[in-house]
Structure formats: structure tokens, C-alpha cells
Amino acid sequence: MKKVYYLKTCSTCIRILKELNLPSDFVLQDIKTEEITVKQLEHMKSLAGSYEALFSKKSKLYKEMDLKNQTLEERDYKQYILEYYTFLSRPVVIINDTIFIGNSKQVVERAKNVINNSRK
């Protein structure tokens, strides 16, 4: 499976998608217009190791809801991501059984290397 979960309205996601120069066999899912399903989130968690790894603590909503002062458990992270798409750390790139989460330079570079190596 080759898939990217992203936000079409996020300039960072769009810039990263252009940078990755994805082959046509990738499926793109705009998480604002096509909500993440429980099954999709559980698959991402199985690759990432935890829901917390998928959770964005940089989200504006994270601060507004004062979640940093609460003790969150895995089920909480899962529920928040399912309820509010903004809590998913974006973009999430899945290439077969490898997941790349977020927009850090290192994560994007590793994803780009895997994509480029798969073209050879």
C-alpha cells in the first residue's frame, strides 16, 4: 500500500507532496474531506507503534483544550485523532509496511529516499 494522509489546505503538506514527487500509484487522502476511519487509524498505529506517535501536540486545538496539562492515554490519543483531524501529525506517508509521520526535515528526507529507491 502506498498512501498519504494530508490536508489539502495545509501549505506545508502541499510543499512536502511536491518535494516527494510521488509516483502515480500513491493514493492521496485529504483528511478534512475524507475522514480517517477506525480501521485506517489502527493500521497507522500498527506501523507507528502507538497512537501518541501519530498525535500532533503542535495543533492549535491541543493548546486551546489545555491537553498538555492532562494525562492522556493511548485510547485518548486515538479518540482525539478520530474526532478532530487536526490532531493527526501530518502528512502521514505509508509505503508498504513503512510509515513516515510529520513534516520534519529528517522524516521527509527518509520518505524521499525510500520513494526514489523504489523507482530504480
N, C-alpha and C positions, 0 to 999 in steps of 0.2 A: 504494500500500500504506500502510495506517495500522496501526501495531503498536507495542506497548510490551513491552519485556523488563523484568521486575521480579521482586522476591521478595515473595511473599505474607506472609512472616514478618518483613519489614523495615518498621518503623513509619514510617520516612522515605519509603519508596516508597509506602506506603498514603496517607500525608498528601499527597504530591505528586499521586497519582492523583485524590484528592478535589478538590484545588485546580485541577487541569486540567479537571475536569468533562467527561470525554471523551464525544464522541458515540458512538452505538451501533455505528458502522461500524469502530471500532477493535478490533483483536484483541489480547488480553492473553495473554502467555505467562509463567507462573511458571517461572523458570529452574531452580528446585530440583526441581520435579516433572516438567517437560518440558525436558530438556537442550537446550542450544543445539547445532545441527548445524554441521558444517563449512561447508555452503552458507550458512546464516544468518549465521555469523560473517564469512565472506568478503564477503557483501553489506554488512554493517555496516562492514567495513573499507573497502570501495569508496566508501562515503559519508563515512566519517570521515577517510580518508587514510592511516591506519596502525592497526595492532593496538595500539600503545602508547597511542594516543588513547582506546582502549576499556578500557584496563587500569587497575585501581584500585590505587594504591600506598598507599591507606589501609586496605587489607584486613589483618585480624589475621594472616592466613596469610603475607602479604608480610614482616611483621616476624619471624614465627616461622621462616620459611625463610631469613631473612637475605638476601633477594634484593636489597636496596639496596646490598649490598657485592659484587654480581656484575654483570658486564657482560651485559645482556640484549639480544638482537637481536629483530627482528620475529618470526622463527619461534618464539622462546622465548615472547614475549607471546601469540602465537596458541595455542601448546600449553598454556600455563598456564590460559588462559581456557577452553579446551575441557576440560581435566582438572578444574578447580576453578571452579565457577560463581561463587564469591565474588570472583574476580579481575575479573569484569566490572563496570565502573563503572556503577552503577545510579541511576535507571532509564535505559533507552535508549528514546527515543521516536523513531519513524520516521514522517514524514508525507511521503508520496510520495518525493521524492529529497532530503529534508532530514532530518538526524539531529541529535538533541539528546541529549547524553551527560552523565549525572551529575545531582547534586542541588543544584548551586549556584543561588543566587537568580536570577542573570542567565540561566542556561540555562533554568530553569523559566519565567521571565517571557517569554523569547523563544518557547518552545514554546506557552505560553498564548496569546500574541498571534497566532501562526500558526493555532492551532485556532479562536480566536474570529473571525479574519478569514475563515476558510473557511466559517463558518456564515452569513456575510452574503450 
